[in-house]
């Protein structure tokens, strides 16, 4: 760990403590309770959703309990500004916010990030929905409070902890018709004598995905998770606690494109193990409101086998990768009440990421395959060509990233019902690839050196600032305006690791500069218990954007570079009105226009639809014997998306990622029991069996039904 960076700490601490930020909020159209009853931690301290200045959408425990979502990605698919990328697998869905790739979205579990330093697709959300108490989606740069990788936004997952009584529990089971999949979960929790505890377990097993175009090959997945939490309150002022969490999955990814039916990515193992601890003290003095220490150790390991057996190729390529990301992290946060009108948060974050990766590539061919594909008539010549195409490579990468950050945030209540939030963060990142070795063996077993990337190191440091203003001078209304900056350092793969998965090759670039962005946003939030309206208009200007440029289209070879700019403007809207009859029409809508400026050419075709959202009519009605009936008829939709790329010779090519689509859906359910502790939900999705794709990787499910039952005791 490179603690040498701490020599900068004292002067920067003095700078940071002179002033600060505060992010966060907007309830989703699915939220059924008033926003001033929902408390979020997007500003790293609990605040009413109504009072925070940034865009935040919240999925509550009740939303999650009634959802049949198999993954966190499916849980968030209707949040304004959020799109889900499935990377060719129904079991592996990543989150994109405001057009930013998953690489630029920070995924946190209880405020602690999941690292991913060897993936072209970004961080996967490795947690079962049944373990989650609440999900907060912060949209727009959140680097001041959360650091590098929060350029596009943050998905902060808060897990379930203790209860209110000595012994409580919950259980659930469900069926998903799109994959003939079954899921079940069980949790036991409670609180007694100062102790609080929770033990959770879940298991899912899903078979081949069924689409209107047929069954999707290589699409089955399984996942299981177990967690344990234990906390103790010494008094109402001091608490400690900790837990362990173990997630394990097996999944596949494939393609239905003609000629690519035998292309597959098999992951027999993708798991995450975590141990965490916290200690919190409150109301220590009249000024020091809280001190909290968090620490964790986490390891993510994936074993990936990529088979490229495509029509028209004279060989079969099999890549076998075993990647481990180990993390050690800690944070110390202090909260200060300065007079009656000012609340200051100041703290320090540390994170150590270590990558340990072994990759083997096997390319095999035969004279018969060469003759068939290349049309070489002489078997002896075809055999020589087959020998040239037959080889094995072995690669090893070892590297790490150390991140230190100091941050502070001030919230000041001003006259005239204004609240001003302002803050600063200073981050130091040291990246080092200590090992990048590769060997190539020909068909006779002769060894030679093979290029797999580079060793090297780099150090980056950068300040980011934000400021937000909220006005609450009218009951139930909050107007907000925010300026925020983002900062992201290239990960180890982008700087040092040659990537060859999927049949293509991407070269690293050790000279990549950090990405930076400025985000401007205004919004309004209104909630009187019947009418909910939340609207945001934003403009984001990103510089030194990291993207790939094609070197050779024939061999699908490219390189990471800093492009000129990425500019994004958009509108996010969530609205709903509840009539006395129990009917609630609602809608969520995102309009987004995004342009890449490469310096020598520009394009608006960046792989994102211009419009997407959800609109529907929800109904709730009280029945006799304490039964609540609920129903929801809704449509989901998105316009077409395309992507342009340009090679080094200036040739521009365009890929259609999916035409505009819309689906009709219906769900109904009842909550019953003396405390409405039982819940039964049934869904009928994609009623008209529409063929559509959110990305070009995989078709989405056709007409199917889901059933979910849950019980609390």
ABEGO torsion letter per residue (X at the ends): XBAAAAAAAAAAAAAAAAEBBBBGEEBBAABABBAAABBBAAAGBBBBAAABABBBBBBBAAAAAABABABAAAAAAABBGBBBBAGGBAABBBBBBGGBBAAABBBBBGGBBBBBABBAAEBBBBBBAAABABBBBBBEBAAAAAEBGAAAEBBBBBBBBBBABABBBBBBBBBBAAAGBBBBBBBBBEBBGGBBBBBBBBBBBBBBBBBAAEBBBGABBBBBBBBBBBBBBABAABBBBBBBBBBBBBBBBBBABBGAAABBBBBABBBBBBBBBBBBBBGABAABABBBBBBBBBBBBBBBBBBBBBBGBABBBBBBBBBBBBBBBBBBBBBBBBEAABBBBBBBBBBBBBBBBBBBBBBBBBAAAAAAAAGBABAAAAAAAAAAABBBBBBBBBBBBBBBBBBBBBBBBBBGGBBBBBBBBBBBBBBBBABBBBBBBBAAGBBBBBBAEBBEBBBBBBBBBBBBBBBAABBGBBBBBBBBBBBBBBBAAAAABBBABGGBBBBBBAABBBBBBBBBBBBBBBBAGABBBBBBBBBBBBBGBBBBBBABAAAGBBBBBBBABBBBBBBBBBBBBBBAAGBBBBBBBBBBBBBBBAGABBBABAGBBABBEBBBBBBBBBBBGGBBBBBBBBBBBBBBBBBBBBBAAGBBBBBBAEBBBBBBBBBBBBBBEAAGABBBBBBBBGAAGBBBBABAABBBBBBBBBBBBBBBX
